[in-house]
Amino acid sequence: MMSDIGGLCIEMYEENSRASMVLYGLWCTLWEVKEAVKNEASSQSADHHESGPTEAKRRKEETAKETETKTVENKMTFASFEESFSLADKDKLQKTCEGYFVSNILLAFLDEKGRRPDGQQYEEDVEELNKLRLSLMERLSLAPSAVREDFAQSVFSQLSPVCAIVGGILAQEYIKAVTHKDEPLNSLFLFNALDVHKCGIVERPA
């Protein structure tokens, strides 16, 4: 574009010297602006190469080095399933959540009947579950209110949202075990959708 303006100046000079002088002055001004911009860009590029990374970038690199994660192998001891539900530590049971006792009642029902609670035998199974509840509370010297009387009404089906939550926790722990990253839960995860205060907690009664 600059060469086109220069050629136009020569042509106009032959026809009208005053107009050519104005156009020539404009051409010179544009040329100076172009050269100034070019020099400024070259100067900034040189400064960048000389100065190296910016201060912010250097701080980021230093922080990354300081917070480098190192994996340290460790061993953990887990209580067996039998030990976890042995109900041995009676002092600790005073603070244990309701879900732990409900699990024991259901295990006792399974041992006695050889099956899970069945909705087709609803009344019979509810009566039996409540007998097991009272027997367990008496054996542990706990108040009957430690497990609500109507708990048996909610053990005859599986709720999809509850299964999704418990399944998600199980998947999380499986990933920890396979990758050897993060400390796993030790050792029971109890989820009770009816208890808003202790909905999902970790217990280790044994």
Solvent accessible surface area in square Angstrom, and as a share of the most:
residue,aa,sasa,rsa
1,M,171,0.76
2,M,26,0.12
3,S,90,0.58
4,D,104,0.54
5,I,23,0.12
6,G,17,0.16
7,G,34,0.33
8,L,82,0.41
9,C,9,0.05
10,I,118,0.60
11,E,107,0.48
12,M,58,0.26
13,Y,134,0.51
14,E,138,0.62
15,E,152,0.68
16,N,79,0.40
17,S,64,0.41
18,R,195,0.71
19,A,31,0.24
20,S,4,0.02
21,M,119,0.53
22,V,109,0.62
23,L,33,0.16
24,Y,107,0.41
25,G,35,0.33
26,L,93,0.46
27,W,57,0.20
28,C,39,0.24
29,T,72,0.42
30,L,64,0.32
31,W,105,0.37
32,E,116,0.52
33,V,84,0.48
34,K,102,0.43
35,E,57,0.25
36,A,60,0.46
37,V,98,0.57
38,K,123,0.52
39,N,94,0.48
40,E,97,0.44
41,A,60,0.46
42,S,68,0.44
43,S,56,0.36
44,Q,111,0.49
45,S,56,0.36
46,A,46,0.35
47,D,81,0.42
48,H,111,0.49
49,H,145,0.65
50,E,143,0.64
51,S,80,0.52
52,G,25,0.24
53,P,63,0.40
54,T,82,0.48
55,E,90,0.40
56,A,62,0.48
57,K,111,0.47
58,R,95,0.35
59,R,135,0.49
60,K,154,0.65
61,E,78,0.35
62,E,101,0.45
63,T,73,0.43
64,A,64,0.49
65,K,153,0.65
66,E,146,0.65
67,T,95,0.55
68,E,120,0.54
69,T,124,0.72
70,K,160,0.68
71,T,104,0.61
72,V,125,0.72
73,E,167,0.75
74,N,132,0.68
75,K,194,0.82
76,M,68,0.30
77,T,107,0.62
78,F,95,0.40
79,A,20,0.15
80,S,56,0.36
81,F,134,0.56
82,E,145,0.65
83,E,89,0.40
84,S,2,0.02
85,F,30,0.12
86,S,59,0.38
87,L,14,0.07
88,A,80,0.62
89,D,63,0.33
90,K,105,0.45
91,D,122,0.63
92,K,83,0.35
93,L,4,0.02
94,Q,116,0.52
95,K,169,0.72
96,T,14,0.08
97,C,9,0.05
98,E,21,0.10
99,G,13,0.13
100,Y,0,0.00
101,F,4,0.02
102,V,26,0.15
103,S,29,0.19
104,N,15,0.08
105,I,2,0.01
106,L,55,0.27
107,L,55,0.28
108,A,40,0.31
109,F,1,0.00
110,L,77,0.38
111,D,125,0.65
112,E,102,0.46
113,K,71,0.30
114,G,64,0.61
115,R,65,0.24
116,R,175,0.64
117,P,22,0.14
118,D,48,0.25
119,G,46,0.45
120,Q,171,0.76
121,Q,69,0.31
122,Y,90,0.34
123,E,143,0.64
124,E,94,0.42
125,D,0,0.00
126,V,27,0.15
127,E,102,0.46
128,E,29,0.13
129,L,0,0.00
130,N,29,0.15
131,K,117,0.50
132,L,27,0.13
133,R,14,0.05
134,L,88,0.44
135,S,62,0.40
136,L,11,0.05
137,M,2,0.01
138,E,142,0.64
139,R,146,0.53
140,L,5,0.02
141,S,93,0.60
142,L,20,0.10
143,A,61,0.47
144,P,74,0.47
145,S,96,0.62
146,A,35,0.27
147,V,0,0.00
148,R,92,0.34
149,E,121,0.54
150,D,77,0.40
151,F,8,0.03
152,A,1,0.00
153,Q,113,0.50
154,S,62,0.40
155,V,31,0.18
156,F,43,0.18
157,S,82,0.53
158,Q,138,0.61
159,L,106,0.53
160,S,87,0.56
161,P,94,0.59
162,V,37,0.21
163,C,60,0.36
164,A,71,0.55
165,I,81,0.41
166,V,63,0.36
167,G,34,0.33
168,G,41,0.39
169,I,42,0.21
170,L,126,0.63
171,A,51,0.39
172,Q,74,0.33
173,E,32,0.15
174,Y,149,0.57
175,I,104,0.53
176,K,33,0.14
177,A,66,0.51
178,V,93,0.54
179,T,66,0.38
180,H,147,0.66
181,K,129,0.55
182,D,118,0.61
183,E,127,0.57
184,P,41,0.26
185,L,54,0.27
186,N,33,0.17
187,S,31,0.20
188,L,25,0.13
189,F,57,0.24
190,L,17,0.09
191,F,46,0.19
192,N,27,0.14
193,A,52,0.41
194,L,100,0.50
195,D,28,0.15
196,V,126,0.72
197,H,169,0.75
198,K,87,0.37
199,C,47,0.28
200,G,37,0.35
201,I,43,0.22
202,V,68,0.39
203,E,22,0.10
204,R,86,0.31
205,P,7,0.05
206,A,64,0.49
